Amino acid sequence: MTKRLVSPCGALQAFSSKGVGSVATIGTHCLLELYGCSPELLDDHDFVVRTLRAAAERAGATWLNHASHRFTPQGVTAVGLLSESHISIHTWPEDGFATADVFTCGDVAMPEIACGVLREAFQCTRYEMKRIDRSQTLFVDCQPLDTAMAPV
């Protein structure tokens, strides 16, 4: 269940009912490192993009668009824009290594499932995943940006 609340700064925000106390969870962010992957798969631009989309869709997310680039002599970076937020991957075929992150807002899409799809597809021998509940503290003071510290 999602509640719509006014944030401390006055902006309307959507918060998941998973919130605890004065902190409401607005989404889940998974950070993934893949080791011992197939170098050929990591360097295959089309495979990387197809796999990223399949991972997002299997997780219950809505794929909107993507941007990607194949590097010379090797490596691929791809970012998928999701209705729920994003999914991205960066590959180093020469090391059999990739990093990925999946961030989804709300409580429908499951980024952990997307990470599982990526682990299997790239045939990693080892992985590390960190799951972060992204949240916003309610009832905090919002201070105006100090113009002396603002970037030029």
RAHU-V153460 format. One record per residue. N is the residue number from 0. PSI is psi in degrees with one decimal (none if undefined). Layout:
BEGIN
N/PSI, N/PSI
END
This chain:
BEGIN
0/136.6, 1/134.6, 2/144.7, 3/121.6, 4/157.4, 5/125.4, 6/166.9, 7/-26.2, 8/1.9, 9/-5.8, 10/142.0, 11/127.7, 12/153.2, 13/127.1, 14/141.3, 15/152.5, 16/-1.1, 17/-4.9, 18/147.8, 19/128.0, 20/-124.8, 21/11.3, 22/128.2, 23/131.7, 24/125.8, 25/-9.4, 26/176.6, 27/134.2, 28/120.2, 29/130.5, 30/129.8, 31/130.9, 32/129.9, 33/125.9, 34/150.9, 35/33.2, 36/162.7, 37/115.8, 38/-35.6, 39/-42.8, 40/-39.3, 41/-23.5, 42/1.1, 43/98.2, 44/-50.8, 45/-40.3, 46/-43.2, 47/-47.6, 48/-44.7, 49/-40.8, 50/-39.9, 51/-45.0, 52/-44.2, 53/-40.8, 54/-45.3, 55/-46.5, 56/-39.0, 57/-27.1, 58/-4.7, 59/11.9, 60/160.8, 61/113.7, 62/126.8, 63/-46.5, 64/176.6, 65/162.6, 66/141.7, 67/162.1, 68/135.0, 69/126.2, 70/156.5, 71/127.4, 72/-12.8, 73/162.0, 74/150.2, 75/140.7, 76/132.8, 77/141.3, 78/128.5, 79/128.2, 80/122.9, 81/153.7, 82/-33.1, 83/-18.3, 84/-103.1, 85/164.8, 86/137.8, 87/158.4, 88/145.3, 89/128.7, 90/147.5, 91/83.0, 92/-36.3, 93/-21.2, 94/-1.8, 95/33.5, 96/145.5, 97/150.4, 98/145.0, 99/155.4, 100/146.5, 101/119.9, 102/124.7, 103/135.7, 104/156.3, 105/-169.6, 106/31.8, 107/-57.7, 108/144.7, 109/97.2, 110/-25.8, 111/-35.0, 112/-42.9, 113/-41.1, 114/-37.9, 115/-39.8, 116/-43.9, 117/-42.6, 118/-47.6, 119/-44.8, 120/-39.0, 121/4.2, 122/44.9, 123/152.1, 124/-18.0, 125/149.7, 126/160.8, 127/132.7, 128/135.6, 129/131.8, 130/126.6, 131/123.8, 132/115.9, 133/132.3, 134/166.6, 135/127.7, 136/132.6, 137/155.7, 138/42.6, 139/157.7, 140/133.8, 141/119.0, 142/143.2, 143/150.0, 144/130.0, 145/113.5, 146/-22.5, 147/-23.8, 148/-2.9, 149/142.0, 150/148.8, 151/none
END
